[in-house]
Amino acid sequence: MATAMPLLAACDLLDGKPPTPPAPDALADFYAQTMALVALYDVAVSGAPQLASIRDAHRAHAAALAGIMRPAPSAQPSGAASAPASATPAELRQAEQLGYQKAMEVGLTAPGPRATLLGEITAARACHLEVLP
């Protein structure tokens, strides 16, 4: 019993304090913005089916981001806005431009494998800007 006492004294389970929740991942805001792009394209695809491949690319980016985030994001980011009622070409272009700029910004400060993924997302968003009207 004497050897067990130091071990029990060091146990956080006995201090009565709830565990501190993990800090949000540094990519949480970027992930939420990516999900907002998906929602915008979901609306746009109904009137312009040719945009489905861009929407699907954003979905793939969101899945890749979720795969490296700790803790993993929830299915619906907290504070996420509801889907827009419409998405004009100008709104898509503006959202894509903001997303491109944010991807560059986040990628410049990200470590190793995250920087690689963010570089790929940045390149994809640059291509999206080239094909959008």
Number of C-alpha atoms within 10 A of each C-alpha: 5 6 7 8 10 10 9 11 11 10 10 11 11 9 10 7 8 8 9 6 7 8 8 13 15 12 20 19 14 18 21 19 20 24 22 21 21 23 19 22 25 21 17 23 16 13 12 12 11 11 17 16 13 20 21 14 16 22 17 15 21 21 15 16 22 18 12 15 16 15 14 13 21 8 8 10 15 10 7 11 12 9 15 13 8 14 19 12 13 11 13 19 18 13 18 19 16 14 21 20 15 18 23 18 13 18 21 13 10 16 9 9 10 19 17 13 18 24 18 15 24 21 14 17 22 16 13 21 16 10 10 13 9
